[in-house]
Amino acid sequence: MIGILLVTHGTLGEALLQNVCHVLNHRPPQLAQLGVAAQDDPLDILPTARYLLAAVDHGEGVLVMTDLYGATPANVALKLLEPGRVEGVAGINLSMLLRALTYRDKDMETLVAKAISGACNGVLNMRKEV
């Protein structure tokens, strides 16, 4: 199973994990998060990110998910990537994370594609039917 590491602003990753546990009624294994505070130096956070990456990697690789591409959490995540073994996606939302958890027994390429489609398909224009 592919591990998942969230690297996000503040407590966003923690909130996503809490909601995943609520929806699934359990905490999935090989899932961790790292919250990056405004005052954090990315170089100081990197060892913790690498430690968490190793903790969720049981040999199948890790998908690193972050919130906003170009921001500090994404820049930390970029330093962790190893094509084919540690991949990354930005723009995390609850739909993306749930989809990733559902498909992480597949190969990395499939997992990345399903995670991205989960995020996109989870964005809907809600209309009240008259």
Number of C-alpha atoms within 10 A of each C-alpha: 19 25 26 29 26 31 29 27 20 14 15 20 25 18 13 19 21 13 15 19 13 11 12 10 9 10 14 14 12 19 20 20 23 22 19 21 15 9 6 12 12 17 10 9 16 15 11 12 23 14 10 19 26 16 16 21 20 13 11 18 23 29 29 24 28 30 20 17 14 11 12 21 26 25 15 22 27 18 13 18 15 12 10 13 14 22 21 20 21 21 15 22 21 18 20 24 21 19 20 27 22 13 18 22 14 14 14 22 10 13 21 23 14 20 26 21 15 20 20 14 11 14 10 7 6 6 6 5 4 3
